[in-house]
Amino acid sequence: MRDPYLYPDTEVLKNLLGIRDSKKLQEAEGDYVTFRLSEIAEDDRMTGVFDFSALPDLSGYLRMGRKAPHHEY
């Protein structure tokens, strides 16, 4: 049975950018995460301790375009 989360005839997950080439998708993801990390680095509100409880919010922010995490880093 074909995985419904992959584009037909590829091993690439369906994505919001519509990219079907795995190399191009990896590059786009890397660029996007780098951009989001730079936003965190420039945000004066992101201070404090980064701990395990912050990981889900940080991951969502970096990879899924969620709003800025509520945790202080």
C-alpha positions in Angstrom: 0.0 0.0 0.0 1.3 3.4 -1.0 2.0 5.9 1.8 -0.6 8.7 1.5 1.8 11.2 3.0 4.2 11.0 0.1 4.0 12.6 -3.3 3.2 9.9 -5.9 6.2 8.2 -7.4 8.6 9.8 -4.8 9.9 9.3 -1.3 9.2 13.0 -0.5 6.6 13.9 2.2 3.9 16.2 1.0 4.7 19.7 2.1 3.3 23.2 2.1 5.9 24.4 -0.5 4.9 21.7 -3.0 8.5 20.6 -3.4 8.8 17.1 -4.8 12.6 16.8 -5.0 14.1 15.7 -1.7 17.4 17.6 -2.1 15.5 20.9 -2.9 13.2 20.2 0.1 16.1 19.7 2.4 17.7 23.0 1.2 14.4 24.9 1.7 13.9 23.4 5.2 17.5 24.4 6.1 17.0 27.9 4.9 13.7 28.2 6.7 15.0 26.9 10.1 18.1 29.2 9.8 15.8 32.2 9.3 13.6 31.2 12.3 16.7 30.7 14.4 17.9 34.2 13.5 14.6 35.6 14.6 15.0 34.0 18.0 18.6 35.2 18.3 17.4 38.8 17.6 14.4 38.6 20.0 15.2 40.3 23.3 12.4 38.5 25.0 14.1 35.1 24.5 16.3 35.0 27.6 16.8 32.6 30.5 17.2 28.9 30.6 16.5 26.5 27.8 15.3 23.2 29.1 13.6 20.0 28.0 10.1 21.4 28.5 10.9 24.1 25.9 11.7 21.7 23.1 8.1 21.1 21.8 7.5 24.8 21.5 10.9 25.5 19.9 10.5 22.7 17.4 7.0 23.9 16.4 8.3 27.4 16.0 11.3 26.4 13.9 9.7 23.8 11.6 6.0 24.5 11.5 5.7 28.2 11.6 4.0 28.5 14.9 4.0 31.7 16.9 7.0 32.4 19.0 7.4 30.1 22.0 6.2 31.1 25.4 9.2 29.7 27.1 12.1 31.9 28.0 15.4 30.7 26.6 
